[in-house]
Amino acid sequence: MTLDWRNLPPLTALRAFDATARHGGFAEAARSLNVTHAAVAQQVRGLEAHLGLSLAVRQGRNVVFTDASQQLARTLGESFHGIALGVEKRKDANANRALRVTTTPFLTERLIMPRLAEFWAAHPGAEISISRTRTYADIIGEGFDLAIRSLIDFQVRGQPGPGIDREPVSDSTLTGIVAPSLLAKTGPDVKDLPWVRHDVMDPKAEIMSRCGIPVDTVKQVRVGSTNLLLEAVRQGLGATIFNEPIARDEIKARGIVELPLPRPSHITYHALTPKGQKHPLVRPFVDWVRSLF
């Protein structure tokens, strides 16, 4: 059966009558709905006019309900109760489902996963689903709750677009990294060094230019992934640019050194979320990721 809302009385009138029937009068109904006595009475009278029935008859200070009104009250009570249950189930399902996050493979492997146990310790039972994508995902179309991405101006002119909220997570200084063995051969001049890029790093050229590296004239070495990029740097195949917090860890752990860049620059990571109601874990997860940088 197709529901034709045009044939139904206003929901405000149905709600007012339901409250009147449950509480046995206009005054208690008004208090339960946080409206005036007169407003409830007016809604009930409007419902009576719509139905062509007497529903609540005054007898002195009391309100007497007709047989028809008692039947309608039972129907409305059951219906509103069913709606309330359905809404609660939907809220519970949303609260209990996994938080769907998209970010880069490198941030996932080097920043988030090594310390994810810290988040779970603070939020026991939290389910996190992380999708590692090199390219920007369609957050709304693919059903993600959150994206953690670096957004540089030339990538996001007019972005992130309608329907997306954005907040900064980290503003990181960019620095160069290089193997000491390569530095000993070429010296520290960025024009003399080969520069390593991976296959999905077209934005890297813009970043390199901002940092004062002559992209059109320096030798460039292309590799297949971010992890291969670091391995190529460690083996002395070229230098590259990283955000300073991650580069700092690499310098400590993997035998590479910092390479001063001609022009200081930075990169900002953002949390992108669909507009509207957020998953309950969005705020604590974003705050936790912010603490990692």
Buried (B, 14 or more C-beta within 10 A) or exposed (E): EEEEEEEEBEEBBBBBBBBBBBBBBBBBBBBBBEBEBEBBBBBBBBBBEBBEEEBBEEEEEEBEBEEEBEEBBEEBEEEBEEEEEEEEEEEEEEEEBEBBBBBBBBBBEBBBEEEBEEBEEEBEEBEBEBBBBBEBBEBBEEEBBBBBBBBBEEEBEEEBEEEBBBEEBBEBEBBBBBBEEBBEEBEEEBEEBBBBBBEBBEBBBBBBBBBEBEBEEBEBBBBEBBBBBBBBBBEBBBBBBBBBBBBBBBBEEEEBBBBEBEEEBBBBBBBBBBEEEBBBBBEBBBEBBBEBB
